[in-house]
């Protein structure tokens, strides 16, 4: 039973803290705006000695090594392989097959069906209602 009240107590406490925290921030900001800071003297840095410049190092030139030239090896010439030519085979002529002429099939003609006309319903004509004229303002 007491457990039910603790949840509502913590909820109420959270709401109260969130409401009171809104008033604290503007008050602190206002205090910061009103405070005047005293002017502090700028500190002077001691004079640093100059760093001497070092000369650029010079590297001695190294002569490029020369490679001895090697004689080119002589390769024997390889003859290109030739394919033997084969005689073209002679094929016997095949006679064309002749089919007898078949008569074209004729489709029977169907008589045209007459669709009976459906009479359209007639809409009654209504008389236009007479609208009274609105009097004009003088």
Buried (B, 14 or more C-beta within 10 A) or exposed (E): EEEEEEEEEEEEEEEEEEEEEEEEEEEEEEEEEEEEEEEEEEEEEEEEEEEEEEEEEEEEEEEEEEEEEEEEEEEEEEEEEEEEEEEEEEEEEEEEEEEEEEEEEEEEEEEEEEEEEEEEEEEEEEEEEEEEEEEEEE
